[in-house]
Amino acid sequence: MTQQPCTADATPTQPPSGPVAPRRPAPAPRTTEAPPPRHPAVGRAAAGLLSGRAGRPGDGEARSRVEGLLLGLAAGDAAGWPAARHRAARMPEWTRRLTRELDTFAEQNETTTLPVPIALNQPPEPLRLGPSDDAEWAAFTAEAVLASRGAPLSDLSRDRRVRAAVDLAWMSLAAEISTAAARAPEVESAVIPLRARISVRAGLGNLATGLRPPATGHDNPHFFDDAACGRACVLAVVHPGDPAAAADLAEYDARYTQDEDGVHGARAMAAAVALALAGAPTQDCVAAALGQLPPGSEIARNAQHAVALARTAGAAGDGVHGRAFGLVPLLEHQIIDHVYSYGIAAADTVPVALALVLASDGAVDEAVPAAACLSRVADSAPALAGALAGALGGARSLPASWRAACRTLAGCALPRLAGLDLVELAGRLTAVEPSFTAQERPGGLGIHETDA
């Protein structure tokens, strides 16, 4: 089955037109029971951070890590081959049609010269190297975090303010979709002001029809994908050094669009990045991520296997350089699914990202290129690896050329974000007072109705 992109004329309240994407086969029947409690596994350094024995990062270091998080995610997003197709959405439609026709020609004539996105007589700027959908949806979440500082929410705790702002952001977007559908002569012709993953489109459609989380993520054909994982990396900024609180916040957001492994993956990435932002070592960040994955779940099995492969590679004593690249064939053959028609399952991409960051000891310039080599998961695994490695190493861990190429959003998924500067966004996020209180657990707005 060939990949069917989620186009702007897809109906928000009904399945997209054309072939319907089949649900990824689940390893076991789904259940609405509460998942088993997560116990974040952290090392001694991370435990020191949580107990207050380790010093908080200074303002300069904190900003560098947040900047590294955003730029690392954006660089990984840009490095994957799907980014060129996402960015091609800013080109005239006929250029994409010609690319499809050339692809059909190659298939029918059995030629091995394959087409790439083209500009022809149009300005080629949209096709140049740069971030695409993952970075823009991460920025969407960052804007919600920034909005939580508003006066209307000032009587709430820090965590609850962010949750309220996240809810407002999703409901506002759903209202835009409802308005566009109402103005169209027929719902199929509605012009929707965004491009997004199937899970996000379905979740927004559910919100537009009156559903609320967790139903919006549960009643969703792509509940298992990793759309919430990039958003979770940004939400970790709210709780640096506290993986449990960061994971809980990430789950709150993930429930709008995901369920099961899609939620577990978001929790894992948030926990890992939260420790990275506080200066914990790579192995403790990965351990915290593993601690968020319920035993017996597909994502837990894959993550444990992938991390074991990385640890075995590390035990060989050949040095860090090239270790992540050496892991690529093993991950390709032993972790990544080759059956389903989309390579965005959290059960694949999160384990790959964790393994490559561990194998590279947090080196973004090792982890991201290795992740980009895994073509099946190149739409998001490089971005997730880049986010974690960037938070570990800070902004200067990325080459200057990549920082320059990836700091500005193109607006190919969320047009209103065109021109947004991620470096400036990192500065604004750093200025938001974080919560270091591990004991704070929100009430009221803290959980969705059936999550308790």
FENQUI-V803294 format. One record per residue. OMEGA is omega in radians with two decimals (none if undefined). Layout:
omega = {OMEGA	OMEGA}
This chain:
omega = {-3.13	-3.10	3.10	-3.11	3.10	-2.99	-3.03	-3.11	3.08	-3.10	-3.10	-3.06	3.12	3.13	3.11	3.12	-3.14	-3.11	-3.14	-3.13	3.10	3.07	3.09	-3.13	3.14	-3.13	-3.13	3.13	3.14	-3.11	3.09	3.10	3.11	3.12	3.10	-3.13	3.12	3.11	-3.09	3.10	-3.12	3.11	-3.06	-3.13	3.13	3.11	3.09	3.12	-3.07	-3.11	-3.14	-3.13	3.11	-3.13	3.06	3.10	3.09	-3.09	-3.13	3.13	3.14	3.13	3.14	-3.13	3.09	3.09	3.09	3.07	-3.08	-3.12	3.08	3.07	-3.12	3.13	3.08	3.07	-3.11	-3.05	-3.14	-3.10	-3.13	-3.10	3.14	3.11	3.10	-3.12	3.10	3.08	3.10	3.08	3.06	-3.06	-3.07	3.10	3.10	3.09	3.11	3.10	3.11	3.13	3.10	3.09	3.08	3.10	-3.14	3.13	-3.07	-3.09	3.08	3.06	-3.13	3.04	-3.02	-3.10	3.04	3.08	-3.00	3.08	-3.08	-3.08	-3.14	3.07	-3.04	-3.02	-3.13	-3.07	3.13	-3.10	3.11	-3.11	-3.13	-2.94	-3.09	-3.13	-3.10	3.08	3.00	3.11	3.04	3.12	3.12	3.12	3.09	3.10	3.13	-3.14	-3.11	3.12	-3.05	-3.11	-3.11	-3.10	-2.95	-3.12	-3.14	3.04	-3.09	-3.10	-3.12	3.07	3.13	3.13	3.11	3.13	3.08	3.12	3.13	-3.14	3.14	-3.12	3.10	3.12	3.10	3.11	3.08	3.14	3.11	3.13	3.13	3.13	-3.13	-3.11	-3.08	3.12	3.02	-2.96	-3.13	-3.09	-3.14	3.10	-3.07	-3.01	3.11	2.95	-3.04	3.05	3.11	-3.12	-3.13	3.10	3.14	3.12	3.10	3.08	3.09	3.09	-3.11	3.13	3.05	3.09	3.10	3.04	0.08	-3.11	-3.12	3.09	-3.13	3.14	-2.93	-3.07	3.12	3.13	-3.00	-3.01	-2.97	-3.08	-3.11	-3.03	3.08	3.08	-3.13	3.12	3.13	-3.12	3.08	3.12	-3.11	-3.07	3.12	3.14	-3.12	-3.05	-3.12	3.13	3.11	3.13	3.12	3.12	3.12	3.11	3.12	3.12	-3.06	-3.09	3.08	-3.02	-3.01	2.99	3.05	-3.05	3.08	3.08	-3.13	3.13	3.11	3.10	-3.10	-3.12	3.13	-3.14	-3.12	-3.10	3.12	3.10	3.12	-3.14	3.13	3.06	3.12	3.12	-3.05	-3.05	3.10	3.09	3.13	3.11	3.10	3.10	3.13	-3.13	3.12	-3.04	-3.09	3.12	3.12	3.11	3.14	-3.10	3.11	3.13	-3.13	-3.11	3.11	3.13	-3.11	3.14	3.07	3.08	3.14	3.13	3.09	3.10	3.13	-3.13	-3.13	3.06	-3.12	-3.10	-3.08	-3.04	3.10	-3.09	3.13	3.11	3.10	3.14	-3.03	-3.13	-3.14	3.10	3.13	-3.02	-3.02	-3.06	-2.94	3.10	3.12	-3.07	-3.03	-3.01	3.10	-3.09	-3.04	3.12	3.12	3.13	3.07	-2.95	3.14	3.06	3.11	-3.13	-3.13	-3.11	-3.09	3.08	3.10	-3.12	-3.12	-3.06	3.05	3.14	-3.07	-3.12	2.99	-3.04	-3.07	3.12	3.11	3.12	3.14	3.10	-3.13	-2.94	-3.11	-3.06	-3.04	3.13	-3.09	-3.13	3.09	3.13	3.13	3.08	3.14	3.13	-3.12	3.14	3.11	3.09	3.11	-3.02	-3.10	-3.03	-3.05	3.08	3.06	3.06	-3.11	-3.13	3.11	3.09	-3.13	-3.07	-2.95	-3.06	-3.05	-3.13	-3.09	-3.08	-3.10	3.08	3.09	-3.01	-3.11	3.14	-3.14	3.13	-3.14	-3.10	-3.10	3.09	3.09	3.12	3.11	3.10	3.12	3.11	-3.14	-3.14	3.09	-3.10	-3.13	3.03	3.11	-3.02	-3.10	-3.06	-3.07	3.04	-2.97	2.99	3.12	3.14	-2.99	-3.10	3.01	-2.91	-3.02	-3.13	-3.02	none}
